[in-house]
Amino acid sequence: MEHRPIAVIGGGLGGLALARVLHVHGIDARVFDLEPSASARTQGGMLDIHEETGQAALREARLYEGFRAKVHPGGQALRVLDRYAHVVREEPDDGDGGRPEIDRGDLRDLLLSSLPEGAVRWNAKAVSCRALGDGRHEVVLADGTAFTTGLLIGADGAWSRVRPLLSARTPDYTGVSFVELDLHDADARHPDSARLIGGGMFFALGEEKGFLAHRETDGSLHVYVALRTPEAWLGTVDFTDAGAAKAALLRHFDGWDPALRRLVADADGPLVPRRIHALPVQHRWPRTPGVTLLGDAAHLMSPFAGEGANLALADGADLGRCLAGHPGDTEAALTAYEQILFPRSEETARQSAEGLETIFAPDAPQPLADMFARFDAAPR
Ligand SMILES: Cc1cc2nc3c(=O)[nH]c(=O)nc-3n(C[C@H](O)[C@H](O)[C@H](O)COP(=O)(O)OP(=O)(O)OC[C@H]3O[C@@H](n4cnc5c(N)ncnc54)[C@H](O)[C@@H]3O)c2cc1C
């Protein structure tokens, strides 16, 4: 049976950041991902990359300059509105670069192209993992092949197949569901909506629901319609029928300003439902030889602190640095890594949970506008 000294399950931002930092230090790792190829799925969405987490990781990976070249200019602008489309807070992109925005696909391509040929094995879905003793593990893939590894890293996201080796916890529904939609070629085809949303992040909130949106680099508008709703609600809507799905969504926004309702009515293409899950804020596990987790596999949280991708990058970079710093002593490296991981993810998961309450507050959007005002006033 094939043996890999280091096997990373999952080639998302976290797994790729780890592989890259290991490569920088001359350490080989193989990444296994279930996708058929690098380009199998469009990796849409804009990500704010924060200084102390995502940006620090990209420096560690020696990819900071490449990242800056792909930053979306103007993407740091912000608009916060109420349900009558009154603007309660507006910030231009002041160009200070504190939280630059990048397209998720561009960031992933940057990481992928920095790895040696063959570092990622596509079409490799892990279906089970078991401990063999002495810190070694066996992983079975969906095609029936298997391999053993001396160090197994679960970077396989929310529904990790590696996590059960360390923890019995699974993500819980947060009480919030999103429906994602796009308005293409917005300046030409949806000029009013383009002006409404502006160049960066956009929130229109009230009555424990709302619209979270941003402008993408291709000139489209990406909108998350966010609802506090029972877990089963999305299952009652037929998302294969866009007209019916729009009507079902719009019923939740009776009395909202027509400009906001138009974001749903005018959507191009399919509407995509997504339930928001999270692991417990204090999720951690006892040190277990030869295996650890990073990113969403370790600490899935709701997206309301905007840190999930940033933490995945930071975890990957920190784990890579710890392994490079403890040659021949994997357990010391994993201990050092988890000492960084656990307090950081706990603090951010708490902020995400608070962010959820801020966004879905009965008096929203005022608490969110106040939060951005506090950020603005804080010394840099
Ligand atoms: C709607 C929404 C908006 C968000 N917005 C932001 C934001 O603005 N800023 C931010 O920082 N974060 C944001 N996040 C969070 C962010 O997307 C995640 O935290 C981040 O992608 C986690 O990276 P990861 O590498 O840990 O996992 P993932 O990105 O989930 O990658 C996991 C990888 O593992 C692979 N995989 C899964 N299972 C297996 C298996 N069994 N075998 C092999 N491969 C497998 C997958 O194909 C995938 O490539 C958002 C999340 C959501 C849901």
The ligand as an ORCA input file, in Angstrom:
! r2SCAN-3c Opt
* xyz 0 1
  C     -21.792     32.084      2.579
  C     -20.408     32.146      3.140
  C     -19.686     33.331      3.073
  C     -18.386     33.382      3.580
  N     -17.702     34.565      3.526
  C     -16.459     34.630      4.048
  C     -15.732     35.850      4.023
  O     -16.193     36.872      3.518
  N     -14.479     35.875      4.576
  C     -13.925     34.749      5.144
  O     -12.783     34.834      5.629
  N     -14.594     33.579      5.171
  C     -15.832     33.494      4.645
  N     -16.516     32.315      4.693
  C     -15.892     31.140      5.306
  C     -14.915     30.452      4.374
  O     -15.535     30.183      3.132
  C     -14.418     29.133      4.979
  O     -14.139     29.307      6.341
  C     -13.141     28.660      4.271
  O     -13.411     28.368      2.920
  C     -12.577     27.418      4.966
  O     -11.474     26.935      4.236
  P     -11.039     25.420      4.399
  O      -9.833     25.263      3.535
  O     -10.944     25.083      5.842
  O     -12.257     24.558      3.855
  P     -12.978     24.536      2.441
  O     -12.835     25.824      1.721
  O     -14.344     24.009      2.690
  O     -12.152     23.442      1.619
  C     -12.262     22.082      1.909
  C     -11.727     21.295      0.731
  O     -11.791     19.921      1.081
  C     -12.335     19.176      0.014
  N     -12.993     18.020      0.623
  C     -14.089     17.993      1.400
  N     -14.356     16.754      1.825
  C     -13.385     15.965      1.301
  C     -13.108     14.569      1.356
  N     -13.899     13.734      2.041
  N     -12.034     14.098      0.683
  C     -11.214     14.927     -0.031
  N     -11.448     16.240     -0.135
  C     -12.509     16.764      0.532
  C     -13.278     20.132     -0.708
  O     -13.444     19.767     -2.082
  C     -12.548     21.468     -0.552
  O     -11.674     21.720     -1.640
  C     -17.810     32.236      4.174
  C     -18.542     31.042      4.238
  C     -19.824     31.000      3.724
  C     -20.606     29.710      3.835
*
